[in-house]
Amino acid sequence: MRIKSIWKRNHISDFLKVLFFLCLVVGAPAAAQQVDESQILKALDELTVTTARVRGLELKSPIKKGIKSREEITGFITGKINEDYNPERILLEEKVLKKTGLLPEKIDYQKSVIDLMTEQVQGFYDPEERMLFIASWLPISDQESVMMHEITHALQDQHFDLQTRFRANRNSQNDDYLLAQQALFEGDATVTTLQFTIEPFKRHFSELPDLAFIMETQMDAEISKSSVLSATPRFLRDTMIFPYGYGAAFLQEAWRRNPSWESINKIYSDPPMSTEQIMHPEKYFGTRDNPKSIDAEAKTAKLGGEWKIPYKSIFGEFMLGQMLELHMSKDRAKRSAAGWGGDEVLLLENGAGQNAVWIETEWDTDEDAEKFFAAMDDWFRLRFSKASRRTTPEGFSLTQNGEFSALFREGPGVRIILGLPEADGKKL
């Protein structure tokens, strides 16, 4: 259905500016104003009733609310990150992201994430405290959408126990699964807020064009207005927007197949297992395509006991697509990462402090594996343009600046090795 251009321009565009991680607002910072906190609390109470009606979830108990200054909210979020995320694991993850090219070598990963999360934050819901925090420095009219989005999270928590889910997920070694879960939570809050916004126009969020595409386009248009966003690597920006855009698009499809909030509620008891299922809803709602379990560690035995594995995770379709996009068009990257079956990513480290990344992938078909292999072949040629290359029937290896990297394929499996010392590479 085509939406009238005046409505899309005046309402969709303005609305999307607030739908980023922790409700970050891009664009010029709003000027702080003196706001009556009693009015904010009253507005929150009234909007809670409205949100419960729009979302179709009963308010089981009053929502604890707090009003904080910009500095207090920023400090609280920074503290939660430091408390909830192991600094050692963040450092190990940084090594993986830099080895794959997803982060530039000179960037401080943790600082970039904190800067991105705290820039112009307006509010958030903390499932640990079961409390909603909202900005003290903005008029109610400027943060109504943020309030509704975060109230939806509070309702989700009361009905689907987000606190337990977050605690269970925190120690997961599966970044792809975590991002898929976040897409469900944030997509739900996004379409709820959007539905409230478009109700006066007798429209429904399921009738709108693909919300993932709309939000990606909006993000691209807003980058130049934010110094933090413009300085942030594209991988972090795209990961930030993924749960909102793709999560909303996933729930658009859920509603089209079974138009009711009850059908969306049922997803929480059987959530998507991968970003592949979020990006391709037919792989969740149709014939279920669950991820294959991959044991990459067993493949590294030839390297010997001096190599340890301090970090492992799963990239999934979204992150592999992001990796490809570093050296090719977005369209080709997405097409080449489709057909993902499963993967495991390992960070290898030896006693000398050297590290490498090993990625073992499996694809739905041999044709899918060949398409990914061909794209990665071009990726290697562009990333290691000065490397000496040795071809084998299974693929190729190359050396550059004393480091060994390789790409091999066997049937539906594709292996990527990045940055081993040359001597260790010869063992393979």
LINGI-V8855 format. One record per run of one state. SS is the DSSP state (alpha for helix, beta for strand, coil for the rest). FROM is the first residue (numbers start at 1). TO is the last residue. If there is no record, write none. Layout:
[[SS | FROM | TO] [SS | FROM | TO]]
This chain:
[[coil | 1 | 4] [alpha | 5 | 16] [coil | 17 | 20] [alpha | 21 | 23] [beta | 24 | 24] [coil | 25 | 36] [alpha | 37 | 55] [coil | 56 | 63] [beta | 64 | 68] [coil | 69 | 69] [alpha | 70 | 84] [coil | 85 | 86] [alpha | 87 | 99] [coil | 100 | 108] [alpha | 109 | 118] [coil | 119 | 120] [beta | 121 | 121] [coil | 122 | 122] [beta | 123 | 126] [coil | 127 | 130] [beta | 131 | 135] [coil | 136 | 139] [alpha | 140 | 142] [coil | 143 | 143] [alpha | 144 | 160] [coil | 161 | 161] [alpha | 162 | 170] [coil | 171 | 174] [alpha | 175 | 201] [coil | 202 | 204] [alpha | 205 | 207] [coil | 208 | 210] [alpha | 211 | 225] [coil | 226 | 226] [alpha | 227 | 231] [coil | 232 | 233] [alpha | 234 | 257] [coil | 258 | 260] [alpha | 261 | 267] [coil | 268 | 274] [alpha | 275 | 279] [coil | 280 | 281] [alpha | 282 | 285] [coil | 286 | 296] [alpha | 297 | 303] [coil | 304 | 307] [beta | 308 | 313] [coil | 314 | 315] [alpha | 316 | 325] [coil | 326 | 329] [alpha | 330 | 337] [coil | 338 | 339] [beta | 340 | 349] [coil | 350 | 354] [beta | 355 | 363] [coil | 364 | 365] [alpha | 366 | 383] [coil | 384 | 387] [beta | 388 | 392] [coil | 393 | 394] [beta | 395 | 400] [coil | 401 | 402] [beta | 403 | 410] [coil | 411 | 412] [beta | 413 | 421] [alpha | 422 | 425] [coil | 426 | 428]]
